[in-house]
């Protein structure tokens, strides 16, 4: 088995959403469904000194998230029908639409807010790591489309060499599911589960 993983360089990401739009186009998704989402995380303010001058302490950075294809996926653990499953050859997590009953347990269990129930289809949907492209020796469409090469994808051993395991806000602590996502943090990045800032675009991503 070759466990595949994603890598994200937050020093490069400008929040342009090209990865998100390329995914929606490739997967032919409706307006209200997205398999990859870009979170804008911001916080801080300013400090005013006695002489009337001010110093800014504000920060903002972006985090591009699809499915993390976790080594201990919560969605798989709670699925009552086995529809949500982890591929034995690639480690990619996907949904068997023929078995899924649309109960939504996977959506409630996932700490990354990844699976969602598409009521028009009657079953859960999510990023599958572009398994069809991977089978052809290609990388996921989000990775190929990023204009600043902030995303990468490959065997987990290669991605581990490039960054630390999913370790920045607004992400949960990696110990919950052992995600196959490795990140190079920018200087402004706050640690996972930090309360120093907030997601600035909740209507877009949550």
N, C-alpha and C positions, 0 to 999 in steps of 0.2 A: 504493500500500500504506500502511495505517495500522498501525504497530507499536504494539500495546498493552502496557501495563506496570502493575505493582502498586506501590503506595506503602504503607509501614508506619511508623506513628508509635509508637516504643517509649516515648515519654513518656506515652502514654495506655494502653498495653496492661497489663492486670492479670492476664493468664494465665488468663482465665475459661474458655477453650476453646469459647465459643459459636460461633466461626467454624468450628472443627473439627467440632462436632456438627451444625451446619447443613449443612455439606458432606456429611457421612456420611448425613444424612437425605435430602437432595435427590438424591444420587447412589445411594441405597439400597445403601450399602456394608456389607460384613460386619464383624464385630467386629474382625478382625485386619487390615483394610485401611483406611488413611486417606490422603486426597489432600492434606489440610492438617494440619500438626502444629505444636504449640506447644512450643518448646524453653525450658526453664528453665535459665538460665545464672547460676551463682553462684560466689563465691570470697571471698578475704580471711579475716580472723580478728579478732585483737585485739592491741593493744600494751599491755604492762604496764609502768608506770613505777616508779621507785624508792620512791615513797611508797605503793605498793600499789594505786593507782588504775589503771583500765584504759580504753582508748579503742578502740572498735570500728572495724575497717577492712573489715568484711564488706559484701558487695553482692549483689544479685540483680536480674535483669531477665528479661523474656520476649521471645521472638522467634517470631512467627507466620509459618510458611513453607508455601507451596504449591509449585507449579512456578514457576520464575522466567522461563520462556519466553525463554530466553537468545537473544541475537543470534548467538551461536556455540555452539549446543547440542551438548554432548559426546554426548548420547544419539543424536542424529540422525547424527552422524559415524560412530558404530560400528555402527549398525543394518545388518545384512547384507541385509535384504529391502526396505528402504525403508518399512517399516511406521511407524517413528517419523519424523514429518515436521513441517515448519514451514509453516503456512498462508501462502500467498502474499499474501492480502488483509489478514490481521490480525496475522500474526507469532506466533500462538499455536501451541504445539507439542502434538501429539496422536498417538494410536496408531490405525493402521488395523488393527482386530482381525482382518479377513479375510486379512491378509498376514502378521501377526506369528506367529512360530513359538515364542515363549516361551523364547528362548535366554538371556535375562537380561543380555546385553551392555550394554544401556541402563542397567540398575540398577548394574552394576559401574562404568560410566564416569561417571555423574552425581556431581559433587562435593557435591550437595545431598541425595543419598539420596532422590530423588523417584520415579522409575519403580520399580514392583515387579511381579513375575510372579505373577499370580493363578492358582495351579495348578488351581483348580476350573474356571476358564474356559479355561486353556491358552494364555493370552497376557498380555502386559504391560498394565498399567493405570496411569493417572496423571491428575492435574489437567489439564483441557483449557481452563482459564480460563472455564468455563461458556460454551463457544462458542455453545450454543443460545440462551442468554440475551443474549449480546453481539449476536447476529444480530437480536434483537428490540429492540435499543437499551437493554437493561438491563445492570446491573453483575453480576459474579459473586455467588453467594449468600453466600459468606463475607464479602464487603464489605458487603452489605445487612444482614447479621445482626449485625455487631459493635455492641454496645451503647454503646461509648465512641468509635466512629468512628475507630478506630486504623488501619483499612484503607481504601484507596481504589484506584481502577482507572480507567484512561483512556489516551488517546494518550500515547506516551512523552514527548513534548515537555512536556505538562502535569505529568506525574509528576516529571520532572527538576527542575522549578521548586520542588518541595516538599521534596526531600531529596537526600542523596548516594547514589550507587550502592552497593548492598549492601556495607556497609563495617564491620560489627561482628561480634564473636565471638558464636556459634561458627561463623560462615560462613567459607568459603574466600575467598581473595583474588579480587576481581571480574575480574581480568585473565584467569582461566582460561577463562571462558565468556561474559563480557560480559552479565551477567544483566539482565533488564528488571525490576529491583526497586530501588526507591529508598527510603531510610530516613532518618527523623529520629531521631537517636540521643539516648537519655536521658543524664543526667549520669554514670551509673555504667557506661555502655557501654564495653567494651574493643574495641580495633581487631580487624579480621578476622585470624584465625589466631593470636590472642593465647593465651598459656598462663597468664594470670593467674587463670583460673577453670576450671570444667568444667561439662558438661551434667549437671544434677542428676536428670534423668528419662530415662536412656538406654533403659530397657526400653520406654518409651512411644514413643520417636521413632526409634530406630536399628534 
